[in-house]
Amino acid sequence: MTSLTLPAALDMRGKRALVTGAASGIGKATALVLAQLGADLLLTDRAPLDATAAEVRALGVQCDVSEGDLTDDSFLAGLFAGPRLHAMAHCAAILESRDWRNDRAWRERFHRVMDINVRVPLEIAMRAIDHMAAHGGGHIALVGSVAGKTGGTSLNTPPDYSASKGAVHALVKWTSRQGVTQGVMVNAVAPGPVETPMTRGSNLGPNLPLRRMGRADELAWPIAFLCTPAASYLSGAVIDVNGGAFVG
């Protein structure tokens, strides 16, 4: 059997990538795909990362972990204090499942969602741009949502989450202009409903065009692509990956 080699544009060997939210879901799947492409990884999450790190290392790449809170500015700064990062996939986010109309802590909840889903992507993207620009360039992939494009109306997504992901789409465009002239390409994917711990308990599959929710790996491959040299001419794009749930 002939042994296939990766095309140079997809080969991440010798490159290092940061993946946030890597303990589970889309973040974990993205880490595993980037490892399959040969990237050495820096993984971060508030949750334990031992399981993800073990699977990544089993693929033969180096893997460092940094468990902590991305809303902590000192922790965030520390992620970029080490060796060069060639790429970043920022997958960390939150979705509150409680009905917002009956949530007595609605105001606190709104600020928490905006802090994690909007402020953190802006902060981490700008820090990544500065770091990568100083090392000759790189690639950044953020994660939006179909809810950010529809306002949450198609799937009755909570307004705080929908607004936060619409803001992420705006930030992709803004940060792409900050990075592109310095050789840093910023893009995003906009997932539809995906089977992850964050969406556990939802029953959206029968209402979708493919009659099922997406799998985390089906998002991980497009995200990983945005982290590779193959995405060298993409800047400011938000790519729909939703199984036809939204076409616009």
C-alpha positions in Angstrom: 0.0 0.0 0.0 1.3 3.4 -0.9 1.9 5.7 2.0 0.3 9.1 1.5 1.9 12.3 2.6 0.1 15.5 3.6 0.2 18.3 1.0 2.5 21.1 2.1 -0.4 23.5 2.6 -2.0 21.2 5.2 1.2 20.0 6.9 1.4 21.4 10.4 4.5 19.6 11.4 7.0 21.9 13.0 4.2 24.3 13.9 2.5 25.0 17.2 -1.1 25.7 17.8 -3.2 27.0 20.8 -6.6 25.4 21.2 -9.0 26.8 23.8 -12.0 24.9 25.2 -10.0 21.7 24.5 -11.3 19.5 27.3 -14.4 18.5 25.4 -16.7 19.1 22.4 -15.5 21.1 19.4 -12.3 22.2 21.1 -11.2 18.6 21.9 -12.1 17.5 18.4 -10.1 20.4 16.9 -7.1 19.5 19.0 -7.2 16.0 17.7 -7.5 17.1 14.1 -4.6 19.5 14.4 -2.5 16.7 15.9 -3.4 14.5 13.0 -2.0 17.3 10.7 1.2 17.2 12.8 0.9 20.3 14.9 2.4 20.5 18.4 -0.3 21.8 20.8 -0.9 24.1 23.7 -4.3 23.2 25.2 -6.3 25.3 27.6 -9.6 24.9 29.4 -11.1 25.4 32.9 -11.8 21.7 33.0 -9.2 18.9 33.3 -7.3 18.3 30.1 -5.6 15.0 30.9 -7.8 12.9 28.6 -7.4 15.2 25.6 -3.7 15.5 26.2 -3.3 11.7 26.3 -5.2 11.3 23.0 -3.1 14.0 21.4 0.2 12.6 22.6 -0.8 9.2 21.3 -0.8 10.7 17.8 2.9 11.4 18.2 3.0 15.2 18.7 4.1 17.4 21.6 1.3 18.7 23.9 1.4 21.2 26.7 -1.6 22.0 28.9 -2.5 25.2 30.8 -5.7 24.9 32.9 -7.2 28.2 33.9 -9.8 30.9 33.4 -9.6 32.9 30.1 -11.4 35.8 31.8 -8.3 36.2 34.0 -6.0 38.7 32.1 -2.8 37.4 33.7 -3.7 33.8 32.7 -4.5 35.0 29.2 -1.2 36.8 28.9 0.7 33.7 30.0 -0.6 31.7 27.1 1.5 33.8 24.7 4.6 34.1 26.9 6.1 30.8 25.7 7.5 29.6 22.3 6.0 30.7 19.0 2.4 29.9 18.2 1.7 29.6 14.5 -2.1 29.2 14.9 -4.9 29.5 17.4 -8.4 27.9 17.4 -10.5 29.7 20.0 -13.4 27.3 20.8 -14.2 28.2 24.4 -17.7 29.6 25.0 -20.8 29.2 27.2 -24.5 28.6 26.5 -27.0 29.0 29.3 -29.7 26.4 28.9 -32.2 27.9 31.4 -35.1 29.9 30.0 -33.9 33.5 30.2 -37.4 34.9 30.9 -37.5 32.9 34.2 -33.9 33.4 35.2 -33.9 35.7 38.2 -30.2 36.3 37.7 -30.7 37.4 34.1 -28.6 40.5 34.5 -25.6 38.6 35.9 -26.1 35.9 33.4 -26.1 38.4 30.5 -22.8 40.0 31.6 -21.2 36.6 32.2 -22.1 35.4 28.7 -20.9 38.6 27.1 -17.6 38.5 29.1 -16.8 34.9 28.0 -18.3 34.9 24.5 -17.4 38.4 23.4 -14.7 40.1 25.5 -12.5 37.0 25.7 -12.5 36.4 21.9 -11.5 40.0 21.4 -8.8 40.0 24.0 -7.3 36.6 23.0 -7.4 37.5 19.3 -5.6 40.8 19.8 -3.0 39.1 22.0 -2.6 36.4 19.4 -2.2 38.9 16.6 0.5 40.8 18.4 2.3 37.5 19.2 2.1 36.1 15.7 2.9 39.3 14.0 6.1 39.5 16.0 7.1 36.0 14.7 6.2 36.5 11.1 2.5 35.8 10.9 -0.1 33.1 11.7 -3.7 32.0 11.6 -6.6 32.5 14.0 -9.9 30.7 13.9 -12.8 31.8 16.0 -16.1 30.1 16.5 -19.4 31.9 15.9 -22.8 30.3 15.5 -25.8 30.1 13.1 -27.6 31.9 16.0 -25.3 34.9 15.3 -26.5 35.1 11.7 -30.2 34.5 12.4 -30.5 36.3 15.7 -31.5 32.9 17.2 -34.9 33.0 15.5 -34.5 29.7 13.5 -33.7 27.5 16.5 -35.1 29.7 19.4 -31.7 30.3 20.8 -31.5 32.4 23.9 -31.0 36.1 23.2 -27.8 36.5 25.2 -26.0 33.7 23.3 -27.4 34.8 20.0 -26.2 38.4 20.6 -22.8 37.2 21.8 -22.2 35.1 18.6 -23.4 38.0 16.4 -20.7 40.1 18.1 -18.1 37.4 17.4 -18.9 37.6 13.7 -18.4 41.4 13.9 -15.1 40.9 15.7 -13.9 38.5 13.0 -14.2 41.3 10.5 -12.6 44.0 12.8 -9.7 41.8 14.0 -9.0 40.6 10.5 -8.2 44.1 9.5 -5.8 44.4 12.4 -4.1 41.2 11.6 -4.0 40.9 7.8 -1.4 43.6 7.1 0.9 41.9 9.6 0.5 38.4 8.1 -2.1 37.2 10.6 -5.2 35.8 9.0 -8.4 35.9 11.2 -11.4 33.9 10.2 -14.3 31.9 11.8 -16.8 29.1 11.4 -20.5 29.4 12.3 -21.7 26.1 13.5 -25.3 24.9 13.5 -26.4 22.7 16.4 -23.6 20.3 17.4 -23.6 17.3 19.7 -21.4 18.5 22.6 -21.7 18.6 26.4 -22.9 22.2 26.0 -25.9 21.1 24.0 -26.7 17.9 25.9 -30.4 17.4 26.4 -31.5 19.3 23.3 -33.6 17.5 20.7 -33.1 19.6 17.6 -32.0 16.9 15.2 -35.4 16.0 13.7 -36.0 19.6 12.8 -32.8 20.0 10.8 -32.3 19.3 7.1 -30.1 16.3 7.7 -32.4 15.1 10.5 -29.5 15.1 12.9 -27.2 17.5 14.8 -23.6 17.9 13.7 -20.7 16.0 15.2 -17.8 17.8 16.8 -15.3 16.4 14.3 -17.4 17.9 11.5 -16.7 21.3 12.9 -13.1 20.5 13.8 -11.9 19.9 10.2 -13.0 23.3 8.9 -11.6 25.0 12.0 -8.3 23.2 11.5 -8.2 24.1 7.9 -8.4 27.8 8.9 -5.3 27.2 11.0 -3.2 25.8 8.1 -1.2 27.5 5.3 -4.0 26.4 3.0 -6.0 29.3 4.3 -3.3 31.8 3.3 -5.7 34.1 1.3 -8.7 34.0 3.7 -9.2 36.9 6.0 -12.4 38.0 7.7 -14.5 35.1 6.5 -17.2 33.4 8.6 -17.8 30.0 7.1 -21.2 28.3 7.6 -20.9 24.7 8.8 -24.4 23.8 9.7 -25.7 21.0 7.5 -27.9 23.3 5.5 -29.7 24.7 8.6 -29.0 28.2 7.4 -28.2 29.3 3.8 -27.7 33.0 3.4 
